Structures are given as C-alpha cells and as structure tokens.
Amino acid sequence: MLGTGENMSYSIERRIQFCAGHRVYGHESKCATIHGHNYVAYVHARPKQGLDPIGRVIDFSVLKELVGGWIDKNWDHNFIVYANDLEVLKMASTISRKKDPYVMGVNPTAENMANFLLKAICPELFKDYQIEVWKVVLYETENCSAEATLV
C-alpha cells in the first residue's frame, strides 16, 4: 500500500500566531529596548509508533487547542520577561493589566522561547498522547526565526 511501509516517517506542522512584548536583557543594540512582535510558531509533531487508526499523526485541532491554548493563556498579548531583568519586573509591577507578565528563567530570545516550548511545555501538554513535538520554529518577524529541534 502506498505510504504505509515500515520505512516511512511522518510529521505534521501547525502554525500558531500570537502577539507579545519583550526585551532582550543585556542586548547590545535596539532589542535592549522594550518592544513587541507578531510571532508565528510552527509546531512539528511526529508519532511515537505509527499513525493512529484513522491515518493521522494527531488531529491538527489538538495541536491548536493544546499549544495554542497554552500560548493564548500565557504569552499572547502579554509581556515576556527574563527573571533577572529586575528593571522591567519593577516597571511591570506598577502597571495595571489583565494578566501578570510571563516570567522566564532565561532571556526571552526567539531561540530560548522556541526551546522552552519544545522542551518544557510540549512534553507536559502531550504526555497522554502518542506523539512527540520534535521541532518548534518561532518567527519574530517575517525575516527572522529561530528553530529548536530534538536530535
């Protein structure tokens, strides 16, 4: 049968958009200034043991619901701040807002954010599913992206 051999490899990708602010603590140029991006995350998943009975890695809507839901709750229309950036943390504490800034243990670069989704968030979100999120590509702009991949 076409496409069902044991030597086949499958992967799917889901695009998730969100808007967030950040600054790159210690940056040598303009990213040291508070600013925001219209991010686009591409989340790649593969099955742990072949396709499901319907012939899918996982339904695309599950990726949207779980990863997109996490991003919507924590990062979308929020400020992502490095825990060591005391200046921004202090400033954020003085502003009324709908949600607290999302504090990360690492600088919120595109590389670190992609890696955080890949290694910290997705394994927890998909622990009860027979898939693995193996790559996250995060675009800050149309021209600039970072990729984190499990090897």
Secondary structure, 3 states (H helix, E strand, C coil): CCCCCCCCCCCEEEEEEEEEEECCCCCCCHHHCCEEEEEEEEEEEEECCCCCCCCCCCCHHHHHHHHHHHHHHHCCCEEEEECCCHHHHHHHCCCCCCCCCEEECCCCCHHHHHHHHHHHHHHHHCCCCCEEEEEEEEECCCCCEEEEECC
